[in-house]
Amino acid sequence: MDSINIKKLAKALNLSTSTISRAFRDNSDINVATKERILAKAKELNYQPNHYASNLREQKSKTIAVIVPELANNYFSQAIHGIERVARENGYHILIYVTDDDYKKEVTFIRHLHNGRADGIIMSVSGEANDHNYLNKFGAKRLPLVFFDRIYEDIDTPA
C-alpha cells in the first residue's frame, strides 16, 4: 500500500484535511466521536502526522538547543538529561551542540540556530575572553537565551 498522508486519510474518512489536523492537535473545535474515528482510522492505516509541516505552519520548531563545552563531564551529562526530560514533558525536543570550548564553534552554532532551527537556547559558554556582542546583534530577533554553569557577564540574559 502507498504511504498514507493527511490527504489520503481525509479522503478515506470523507473529511477535510483541516478536520484531521484538528483531531491530532487535540483542538476543542472537533466532535469527540469524530476525533475518535479519525484516530482509530489513523492507527489502522499506520498514519503518523508530519510534525515538521505543522511546526513550519506555526513557525515553531518545538526544539530547544543545548550548547555545552563538553560531554565527558558528568555535570553536563546530568544537565542535558534534566533539560531533555523537562523539554519532553512540555512537547519539545532538544538538539545538543558541543563547542569543545572553542569560541568560533560557539559563534557558528548561535548563528546557525537563528535560522529557525530552534525556539530557544540553553547554553554553557566557552568562557573565552572574546567579544560576546555577536549575541546582541540579532536584536529583537534574538532567540530566548538562558546561560547555565558559565556565563558572559556582559550579556543581559537569564542565568
Secondary structure, DSSP 4 states (H G I P E B T S, - for coil): -PPP-HHHHHHHHT--HHHHHHHHTT-TTS-HHHHHHHHHHHHHTT----HHHHHHHHT---EEEEEES-SSSHHHHHHHHHHHHHHHHTT-EEEEEE-TT-HHHHHHHHHHHTTTT-SEEEE------S--GGGTTTGGGPPPEEE-SS--TTS-S--
